[in-house]
Amino acid sequence: MPTLYGGRLQIGYRKIQRAPFFTTALRNSATLHQVPSSEWVPMSPVSLMLNILWVVLGGFWMAAGWAVAAVIMAITIIGLPWARGAWNIAIYTLFPFGQKAVSREIYIGQSDFGTGIFGFIGNLIWLILAGWWLALGHLITALLLAITIIGIPFAWAHLKLAAIALWPIGKTIVPA
């Protein structure tokens, strides 16, 4: 179960940054309670099982692709603004079940640097430099997984990640 303490949301066995306040829609869909910051809440058994299967059935390779994109962006120096986001999405790609990507503007309730015109320009640059090949990787993996019945939920997750790969700036990862 997600827990909230000191402006950080903890899920599974790792910490996830969160906005200062939930919007009404997200507040109604999440159960939160106060805990000490040192307490870690285990991931739900279903999410844990799905994430383990995900890593085995192709999630690791796409997370590695996101990590490579982050490293390439960091090496170019100019790509540093995209490197951190690509690294965060690489971690999300490694463990996607139990989390979702939402618009930061809707989540926080106000516009910021990445959700305005600069975010739009940044997304266009990202799409040209790295977004299209990451999305293509997710689409190919989704098609291969959709052939089997057990692969259908994983194919659906890859399709969601393909959309994020095309337009990642202005998104944040929150508990599902």
N, C-alpha and C positions, 0 to 999 in steps of 0.2 A: 504494500500500500504506500502511495507517495506520502512523504512527510515534508513539512515546511518548518524551517528554522532560520532566522537571521537572514532572510532574503535569498536562501538557497533551497532548491528542491532536490531531495535525495530520492533516487529510485534504484533498485537493485543494489549493486555493490559499488556504485560510483556516483559522483555528484554531478548534477546538471544545473547550469546557471538558469535563473528564472527572472522574470520581470518583477518589479516591486509590487505590483498589484495584478490580480486576475480581473479580466473583464467579466461581466455578468454571465455570459454564456459559458465561459470556461470555469467560473466559480461554481456554477450549477452542476458541471460534469465531473468535478474532482472532489474527492474527500480528503481534507487536509487536517492535521492536528499538530500541536506543538511537541517537539522532541528535542533533546540535547543535540548539538551539532556533531558530537562524536558517535552518535548512534546511527548505524546503517540498517536500512530496511531491506530484507531480501526481495528479489524479484518474484513475481507470482510464478508458480510452478509451470503454468501453461506458457507464459512468456519465456521463461528459461528454456523449456523444451523446444519451443519454436526457434529461439535464437541459436541454440546448439545445432539444430537441424539446418538452420539458415547458413551458418558458418560452413558446415560440411557441404551443402548443396550450392555453393557458388557465392555466398556472401563475402567470404574471405577475399576472393579475387577482385571483386568490385571495390571492397574497402581498400585493397592494395592499390587499385587504380586511382581512387580518390587521394590516397597518401602520395602517390607519385605526382599527381597534379599539384598537390600542396607543395611538395619539394621543388618541383620545376618553377612554380610561381615564386617561391621564396628565393631561389637562386637568381632570378631575374631582377631582384630588388624592387623593380616597378610593380611586380606582382604580389608584393607583400600584403596588400589589403585583401587579396583573394586567398592567400595561403592559409590564413587562420580559419576562414570559413570552410575551405576545402578540407582542412584537418578535422574540424568539428563534424562535418558531414561524413568523413571517412569513419569516424567513431560511430555515428548514427547508422551508417551502412553496415557496420559490423554487428550491431545489436538493434535492429529496427522494431522488433515487436515489443509493445508496451510503451511506445513513444510515437509521436507524430510531428510533422513539420507544419507550422502555421505562420501566417503573416504576422510579422513583428508589430506592424501598425495596429492590427486588430487586437493582438495579445496585450500590448502595453496600453493601447487606447489613445495613442498620439503618434504623429509622424516624427520620424527622425532622419538622420543623414542618409541611411541606407534604404529608406522607403520612399524617398522623393525622387526628384529628377536625377540626382547623382547615383542613386540606386539603379535607376533605369539605364543610365549610361554604363554603369559598372556591369550590369547584367548583359548588355549588348557586347561589351568587351569579353566577358567571361564566355558567352555563347560562341564567339569566334575562336577564342584561344583554346578552351578546354571543354566547354559544355557539350558540344555536339558529339565528341567521341566518347565521353562518359555516358551520355544518354544512349548512344548506339550500343555500347557495351551492356547497359542495363536492358535494352530492348532485345538484343540477341539472347542474353541469358534468360529473359522472361519467356521468349518463344521456346527455348529448349526445355525449360522447366514446365511449361504449360502442356507439354506432350503427355506427361504422367498425371494421374489424379493427385498424388501426394504433392506434386510440384505446383499445383494451381495457386495455393495461398502465397507461395514464394514468388511465383510469377507476378501476381498482383502487387506484391511489395516492390518488386523490381520496376514495375511500371510507375508506381508512385515515386520511386527514386529517380527514374528517368526524367520525370517532370521537374524534380528538384534540380537535377543536373543541368537542365536548360536554363533555369531562372532562379538561382539560389539566394541572391542578395535580397535582404528584407525578410528572410524567413528565420524562425527560431524553432528549436526542438523542445517539445513539451511532452509530459506524460499523456498517454492516450486515455 
